[in-house]
Amino acid sequence: MAKVTCKGLTYAKVSGGGDGSAVTYTGGKALVDYLCKVDIGENRDSVKEHADGHQIDSENMLNEVTLALELANSNSDIKNDILGHVTSGTGASAESQVTGADAPFVGIGFILANRFKGTTTYEAYWFYKMQFTSGGVTANTRREQTQFDHETINGSGSGVVLTSGGATVFYAYKDGCSTEADARTWLNTKAGVSSSQQPQ
């Protein structure tokens, strides 16, 4: 199944939970025309036990998820919310500062469209607790043709426990949605985004 597009960047700041209860969020936002590319990665601890000259057991446990998000627009609002930058002043007097403070924990998600044999379906992803850093800024001078360069933010995800005595989970997804609206409804519910709060 081919991934034909990514869209609908959605996030909210973590306000509590995740240690035996559902993660709670505040300030949910759903954005339009921001997301250019996503890369989802998993880091696992893989350990094998041997006895009598052969393998008798193994463990392959997920310990971290990673996200690289390429953004068409990485304005100060996003950087304040996701990277923890601080903006003072308004309008022409506005100034943003990069401080030494920790970046906030955020829940974050998006929608992917899949195409197979002429049929398009949608899947939505939600990462419960991520912390991001800037991947740096690259820009090229204009030549014969304009080149669009984008900023990337890189995140690593912590596992959360959503119920007392439950398993550690890193992210959730809903696939097989026949419409984008179905995927959007699921994602909005995860982020606590109401219809009046999106799109932006």
N, C-alpha and C positions, 0 to 999 in steps of 0.2 A: 504494500500500500504506500503510495507516494505522498509525501508531505508537500502540499502545494502552497500553503501560506501560514504565517503566524500573525496574530493580531490580538487586540484587546488587552493590553497590559493593565493589570488590576493589582492594587496593593492596599495594605492597611497596616498601621503600627500595632505591634503586639502590646497589649495592656495587662495581660496576666494569663494564668492557667498553664497547661501543658505539663504539669507535674502530678498527674492523677485526675485532672479535670480538663474540659475542653479549653482550647486556647481562645482568649478573648482579644478583640481588636477594637481600634478606634480610628477615626479619620479615613475610612475607606474611600478609594478613588478608582474610577474606571476611565482609562484614557483612550483616545482615538487618534490614529495616525502617528504613533510614537515608535512602535516596535518594528525593527527591520530583520532581526535574526535572533534565534535562541539556540543555545547549546546546553543540554542537560547531561550531567556527568554523575557517576557514582564511584566513590572510593570504598573499597572493601578490604577488610583484614582477612587474608587467606593463609591459614596455617594447616599443615599436615602432620599427622603423627605416624611414626613408623615403629614396627617391632618385628623381630625375626626377619629382618631384611626386606620388609615390604610395608606398604601403607595400610594402616588399619582404621584410620579415622581422619576426618578433616573438618575444618570449620571455615565457612566463607560468609562473613558477617558484614553487613553494611554499616559503616560508621560515619559517613558524611555524604551529602549530596552537594553538587556544585551547579551553578548557573552562570552562564555568560550571556548578557543581554545587550544587543547592539541597538542603540536608540537613534532615531532620526532627530529627536529633540530632547536634549538633556539640560533643560532650563533650571534656574535656581530653585524653583518649587520642588522639582523631583530630587535635586541634590540635597535640599534641606530635609525632605522626608526620608529619603533612602540612605543617603551618605552622612547625614548629620551636619551638613554645612549650616552656617548661621548667617542670616541676612538682616541687616539693620537699615533703616531708612526706607523711603518709598520713592517711586518714580525715578527721576534723574539722579537723586541722591542715594539711591539704594546701593549697598555694598555688601558682598558676600565674603565670608571668611571661612577658611579651612582650619578647623581647630584640632587639638589633640584629643578631643573627647571621643569616646566609643561611638561608632555608628549604631543607630538604633536597630533593634530586631523588628523585622517586618514579615508579615505573610504576603506572599506574592504569587500571581498566577497569570495565565494567558490562555488563548484558544488556538488550536491548530486545526487546519482543514486538511482532510485526507481525500485522495481520489483513487478509485480502483474500478477499472472497467466501466468508466463513464459515470460512476456514482460518487457523489461527494458526501462525506460524513464529517462530523466535527468531534473533537475531544478537548476537554478543558483540564488544565493542571492547576493544582494549588499546593504550594510549598508552605508549610505551617510556620516555620521560624527560620528566617534567613538573615544574614548580616553581610553587607556589601562594601566593596571598595571600588574606587575608580580604576579602570584599566588604562588610564592615561588618555591624552588627546593627541591625535595625529591630524595634520592638515597639510595640504599641498597647494602650492601656488597655482593659479589658473594657467593652463596651457592652451593648446588648440581646442581642446574639449574640456568642459567642466567635469571635475571629478567630485563626487559626493563622498566625503569622509564622515564617519560617525564615531561617536564616543561609545565605549563599551564599559559596562559595570559588571564586576565579578562578585558572585556571592557564594558563601558556604552555608549549608543548612544544618541545624541542630535537630536531633531527634526529640520528639515530644511524647508524653504519655497522656492519652486523652481520657482514660478511665482508670479508676483505682485498680491497681494490679494488672493493667492492660499492657499490651505490647508497645514497644517504642516504634513510632511511625515518623517518617520524614516528609512524605508528600502523598497526595491523593490525586486521582484522575478519574474522569468520567468519559468513556469513549462510546462510540456508536450512536452519537446524537444525530438525528436526521436533519435537524436545523441548527443554525448558529444560535438562534434564540434560546433553544434548550440548553446549549452549553453555557450561554451567557447567564441564564437564570441560576444554574448551579454555581457558577463562579461568583455571582453577586451574593448568593447566600453565604458562601464561605467567607467572603471579605466583609460582609455586613454592609453592602452597598445597596441603597434603595434606588428606585427608578428616578427619583428627583436628584440624585447625586451623580448621575452619569447620563450621557457621555460627556467628557471634557476635552 
